[in-house]
Amino acid sequence: MATAPPSTAPAAPSCVLPSTAPAAPSCVLPSAAPAEPHRVAVLALDGVYPFELGIPKRVFGSVGGLYRLSTCTVDGRPVRADADFTVTPDHGPEVLATADTVVIPPFAPVPTTPDLDPAVAAALALVRPDARLISICTGAFVLAAAGLLDDRPATTHWALADHFRSLFPRVRLDPGVLFVDDGRILTSAGAAAGVDLFLHVLRGDHGTAAANHAARVCVVPPWRDGGQAQYIEQPVPTVGSTGTAPTREWALARLHQPLTLARLAAHATMSTRTFARRFHEETGQSPGRWLTQQRVALARQLLEATDLSIDQIATRVGFANPVSLRQHLHTAIGVSPLAYRRTFAGSS
């Protein structure tokens, strides 16, 4: 797809293993292992992200001979990676016709039109109707362009959600989750979320023991709590100088205090009814909902950047007690304060 990437397109992380790393431990296959391995075809498109290209082999390859993986391109020719090297596949699109699962890793640049590249369309036409389809990150753009996600739930990287919706309004996009399993078609967010999805697939195919083994080999948790919401940067916003903006700025400096609608309206020298109406017109939210969001955003900053206890943070941001903080944080991003701190403390 000859398109230009938006400036917010995520970069793929890299993983370097020591040259003397020992071979990954083997996994005892289930007693009911299939006579023939499940055939997986990974379709590398031009600009493929190297990290995600390797996820299927990294996860499925950790459990012995349950899967047979083949990497292909739309014409059997090498493609440029989103790095300083070229990927030379062993296969052309013919392996798509026999694959039980087809994987589309992400690529750059991100499509700017809803049209599907003719060569990609021809390759996808070879996929069996009963084959499982898996996309990682921008791979969902290919499935959507092919019409395969119409009226289906799906996800992609949170930073591309608005762009994706503008191109494919019929897709029921959920940018807040790590992956979506909609039966035959599965989609995931960026990078590590692809690992989450493949562990989920392995768990469904061969059980928890196989998925846990693969997770240990890959040195990742077998399951991550929460969704993409915990990874979206949401700094406490600045505000303007008109309407209810001065009161919002005043409130941001006093989140630790009780901030009733009456108190906010009094600061704005408006009636409560007028203030609530003006506030919603300017922010799209009620004052109460806006305050909760700002308190959660500030709590996230304090969890990341300080050693304050959960009780202290709850008081600092204006929640009545730690239980209230836990409830609101879990509602917003799907994890507890301690889980969030373990993930992000010291990462900034």
N, C-alpha and C positions, 0 to 999 in steps of 0.2 A: 504494500500500500504506500504510494508515493505521497506522503503527508508530512506535515511539520509538527513536532511535539510542542505541547504547551509548556511554559516555563516551569510549571509545577510538577512535571513528570518525575516520578520517583526514580532514583538510581538504584541499581541492584547491588547488594552487598557481595563481598567476595569471601571465600573460605580457602585457606591455605593449610594443607596437611603436611606434617614433617615428612621428609623423604624416607625416614627410617621408621615411619609409623607401622606397627604390626598389623597384620591382616585382621579385618573385623571378625569377631567371634561368630561361629556358625550357629544357626538356629535349628532346633529339632523340629522337623516338619510335622504337621498334624497327621495323625494316623489315617485320616481320610483324605490325604493329599491327592489332588487330581492326577490322572494318568498323564495328561498333557498340561504343560504350564499355560497359564493365562497369558495371551499374547497382547502386549502393549506397544503401540506405535506412538512415538513422540515426534510431532511435526515441528521442525525448526524453521521458523520464518526468518526472512532477512531482518537483521537487527536484533536477533534473539538475545535475551539476557542469560549469560552463562550460568549464574547461580541457579536460577529456576530450571534451566534446561537439564541440570543434573539431579534435580529432586526426585523424579521417578526412579532412577537407578539407585540413588542413595537410600531411599526408603524401601522400595520393593526388592532391591538387591540385597537387603539385610536379612532376608528370610529364605535363603537357599534357592531352590528351583521352583518356587511357586509361580513365578512370572518370567516370561521371556520378553526382553525389551529390545526394540529396534528404533533407531533414530533415523528419520528421513527428512527430505525436503520436497517441495512441490514438483521439482524436476530432477532430483537426484544429484544436483550440482551443489558445490559449497555455497554457504551463505556467510555474510559478515556477522559477527557477534556485535553486541553493543559494548565492544571493548576493542583492543588492538590486535585481534586475531580473527582467523576465519575458521568456521566449523565445517569439516568435511564429513558428510554422512556416509554410512555404508549402504544406504537404501534410498530408493526413489519412492514415489507415491504409491507404488504397487502394494506395499506392505499395509497400507490403510485398508485395503479391501479384505484382508484376512484378520485384522486386529479385533480383539474383544474389547479393548479400551483404547481410545485415541486421546492423546494429551496435547494441548496447545499452550506452550509456555509463553510468557510475555515477550514483547519486542518493542523496539523504538524505530522510528518515531511513532507517536500515538496517532491513530487515524483522525482526520479532520472532517471526513464525510462518512455517511452511512453505507457507502458502496463497498462491495467486496471485490478484491482483486480477482480478475478472471482466472489466473493460475491457481489461486487458493481455492476458488469456487470449484474448479475442475478437480482438484485434489480431494476436497471434502465430498464431492459427488461419489467418490469411490468407497466411502465409509458405509459399512453395513447398517441397515435400519435399526438393528438391535444392539449395535455397539454402544458402549458407555463412552460419554464425552466428558472430558475434564479440562477446564481452563484455569490458568493462574494469572492473576492481575490483568494486564491488557489483552490476554488471550480471549477474555470475554467479549471484546470488541469484534473478534472474528465470528464467534458463535452468534452474536447479535446481528451482525451484518448478513449472515447467512439465513436469518429469520428463525433460527433455532431457539431463541430465547423469548420470542413473542409470547406475551401473556404468561410468562414463567417468572418465578422468583430467581434472582441472581445477585451476584456482588462483583465488585472490582475494587481497586485501590481507592481509598476514601478521597484522595486528592483529585481523582478523575471523575468523581460521581456526577457533578453538575454537567461536565462535558459529555459524559456517557448518556445522561438523560436527554440532553439536547439532540443527540443523534438517534437515540433509540427509545422514544417515549413509551412504546408498548411493553417494554421490559419492566417488570416489577422489581426495580433495583433496591437493594438494602445495603447501603454502604457502612452500616454499623456492625456487621458481623464479619467473622474471620472467613467463613465459607458457607455455601448453601448447597445442600444435598437435595436435589429435586428428582430423585430416582435415576433415570438414565443420564441426566445432565447435571454436572456438578461444577460449581465455580468457586474461586477463592480470591482473596485479596492478595496483596503483594508479598513477595519474598517468603518470609517465614510462615505466612499463612498457607502457602503451598505445602509446606511440610505438615502443618496441622491437617490439611485436607487429605494428604496421602496416608497419614497415619489413621485417619478416620476411615478411609476406603479399605485399608488393610485390616482394620478392626472388623469392619462389616464383612469382608471376604473370608477371613480366617480366624477371627476371635481376638479377644483382649490380649492373650499371652503373646501372640505374634506381633501385635502392635506395640506392646510394651517392650518386647525384645528389640524391635527396630528403633524405638525411641532411645533405648539405652545405647545402642550402637551409634546412633546419630548424636548422642549427648544432648537430647532435647527432652522437654517434658512430654509425656504421652498425651496430655490434654491441657490446654490453656483456658483459664477462666476468662470471661468477658469477651469483648469483641474489638472492632477497630476503634471504637469511640475512645478507648483509653490511650490510643496512640496519636490522636488528632491534637495538634497544638491549639490550645484555646486560652491565650493570655487574657488577663483582665483588660477589657477594652477601654480606650479613651473615649471621651464624649465631647460633643460640641458645646455651643454657647447659647442656643435658642430653645424655646419651648420648655420641655421637661429636662433638657440636657443638663442645666446647672444643678438640678436636684439629683439627677443620677450621679453626677460627679461628686456631689456632697455625700450621697449615700455610700459610694464606693470607699470613701475614707472613714465610714462609720459602720461597716458591715458587722462589727462586733456588738453593736448596740441594737436594741429593739427598734425596728423601723416599720411602724404601722402605716397603713394607708393615710390615716389622718395626719400623722407626723410628716409624711412626705408631701402631702397636699398643702399643709401649712407652710412648709419651707418654700413651696412654689407659689404661695399666695393664691391658691385656687381652691375651689370647693372640691371635696373628695370625688364627686361625680365627674366634674370637668377634668380633674387631674387624671383619673382613671381612663377617661375617653382619650385625652390627648396623649397619654403615655402609650396606650395601645396603638394609636395612629402612628406614633413615631417609632415604636420598637416592634410592633406586631405581637406583643406579649402583655400580660397583666403585670402590674407592679410586683405582686407576690412571686410569680413565676420568674420574673427577671432577677429578683433578689436571690432566689434560690440558686439560679444558674451562676450568678456572680460569686456566691458563697462557695459553691462547689469548685469553681475555677480557682479561687484563692486557696481553697483547701488543697487542691492538686499541687499548686505552686509550693505550698508549705511542706507537703509530704515529700516533694522532690528535693527541696533545697535546704530544709532544716531538720534538726533532730528533736523538734517539739513532739511531745506525746500526743496521742489521738485526743485525749481529753483537752489538752492545751489548744490544739488546732481547732477543735469544735468550738471552744470559747472564743478563740481569736477571730473566727469567721462568722460567729453569730448564731450557730446552731444551739439549741437548748441543752443538748447533751451529746455524748459520743454515739449513742444509739441513733439519734437523728442524723448525725453526720454519716454513719455507716449506711443508713437507709437511703439517703439522698445520693450518696456517691454510687452506691450499687445501682440505683435506678438510672443514673446518668450514664455510667460507663461499664456496669456489669461486674465490678470487682469490689472487694473490701478495701478500706484504707491501708491495712497492712500488706495486702497483696499488691496494691498499687505502689506502695513505697518500696517493696522488695524488687519490683520491676524497674523503677525509674530513679530511685535515690542515687545520686552521684552520677547520673547519665548526662546531665546538662553540661 
